[in-house]
Amino acid sequence: MSFSTTTKMQILLLFLVIQLCHGSNDTVSISLKRHTLNVGGTSFVGLKNFDGVVFYGEISVGSPPQKFNVVFDTGSTDLWVPSKEWPEETDHKHPKFDKDASKTCRLMKGGEVNIAYETGSVVGILAQDNVNVGGVVIKIQDLFLARNPDTYFRSVKFDGVLGLGIKSSRAQGSVTVWENMVKQKLITKPIFSLYLRPHKGDGGEDPNGGQIMFGGFDPKQFKGEHVYVPMKLSDDRWKIKMSKIYINGKPAINFCDDVECTAMVDSGSTDIFGPDEAVGKIYKEIGATKVIIRCEQFPALPDIYFEIGGKHLRLTKHDYVEVKTNPKKSCRLRIVKSKVRRKDWVLGEAFMTKFHTVFDYGDVKTPRIGFAEAI
């Protein structure tokens, strides 16, 4: 086996780190918390979990690099970071991208673009610059320099959003980060994986929130084998077909009798969202009437199984109920009615925290998504 000069340097640096960490008792301690690593065409970014509702990790933009914490969002396509015109009056301080300080930044033709989500919106202008994701540098990457955030984006802890949808639908001719990673052959395989860890503690930022990996996955992060489901190719979202939901071992809901049922796998959504009628049936089965439940109900809540790819993927009450103890104890269901009228389900962080998820675009004609129980 031979190593490239870059790999040899990485091995030498690792050796030096081990030597520096070597204690008097001949033990070695190496911390990978919140770090990024890039070896052999695979990119890792450590994630932070804020308050159990949002995951984000660090990227950099420009030359020299300017750092930002972004949500890696499989439910959208665009990359944006705050510009110098981002307001100061926000709940959390944010770095602002200075385009004039970057030797590689250039503004693109066109006016402002409104980037809107089901919750929140910003206004941005299209630019191109180098973007570093876990040690992989994507050259001439399209991104939006954002300003004018609405009330939601004025309140968030993270700085921006990195969309991981299949293609961009916001600006004509723009190319996503994911497309460029594959096109520029920056990763060994056209797949990425998400490992989201439950929040430790009661509120605030947990620095050990998990990991996103581009080009592969880590077998130490899940049990058994992934069950893979073909992606629906109707649009630019990571959608799959779903069948039934089982409660207490019996099929409680078969909501796909008349039309084919789909679910979007969305790391940018906090909860599991579903159509009003279907979610209402779940509430009835488990003895709930609304999203907030009495905590006395928690011990008796049943397991819920989502049938995907012929497999029953189990959520326990610990997965689909959020229990808070500060300032006082409260219990909230994380299977909720969709904020917009839709037939699709959205499998957000409440689902993805339980299941290690692989997004496999190896065959562009039949892309697929894989689920395995996370460790």
Salt bridges, closest charged atoms under 4 A:
ASP51 OD1 - LYS324 NZ 2.93
ASP78 OD2 - ARG170 NE 3.36
GLU85 OE1 - ARG147 NE 3.89
GLU88 OE2 - LYS96 NZ 2.71
ASP98 OD2 - LYS84 NZ 3.89
GLU112 OE2 - ARG147 NH2 2.76
GLU118 OE2 - ARG342 NH1 2.32
ASP159 OD1 - HIS94 ND1 2.75
ASP235 OD2 - LYS239 NZ 3.47
GLU260 OE1 - LYS232 NZ 2.43
GLU260 OE2 - LYS241 NZ 3.86
ASP271 OD2 - ARG332 NH1 3.05
ASP271 OD1 - ARG334 NE 2.93
GLU277 OE2 - LYS281 NZ 3.97
ASP303 OD2 - ARG314 NH1 3.06
GLU307 OE1 - HIS312 NE2 3.35
ASP319 OD2 - LYS354 NZ 2.89
GLU322 OE2 - LYS324 NZ 3.88
GLU322 OE1 - ARG332 NE 3.02
ASP344 OD2 - LYS239 NZ 2.81
ASP360 OD2 - ARG368 NE 3.00
GLU373 OE2 - LYS223 NZ 3.75
